[in-house]
Amino acid sequence: MSGKLDLTIEQGATFSRTITIKDASNVVVDISTDTFAGQIRKRHQSGTVEATMTMTITDGPNGEVTATISATDTAAMDTGDFVYDIEWTSGSTVTRLLEGVATVTPEVTR
């Protein structure tokens, strides 16, 4: 079962969120050889991707992965509420890690 986490993304600013992967016993999982993907869409059924998160393993042995959206990409996003999820692929197993609402707040300084 995925975790629920709502995000705030500031339009025109770099978005970054580090996630630590732990097992059911609260022990970090080595994710060094795994892959991750994350997308933001207006609605779950939307065919259009509003933004794609760049997923970088920042400390594989300690279970850390960072989701990033560049300032250029957040500047191109519409403001308002969207949905997102982040998936983890380990071998042939795909697990949804997080999901929720991503609220994009408007930029003033351009």
Secondary structure, 3 states (H helix, E strand, C coil): CCEECCEEEECCCCEEEEEECECCCCCECCCCCCEEEEEEECCCCCCCEEEEEEEEEEEHHHCEEEEEECHHHHHCCCCEEEEEEEEEEECCEEEEEEEEEEEEECCCCC
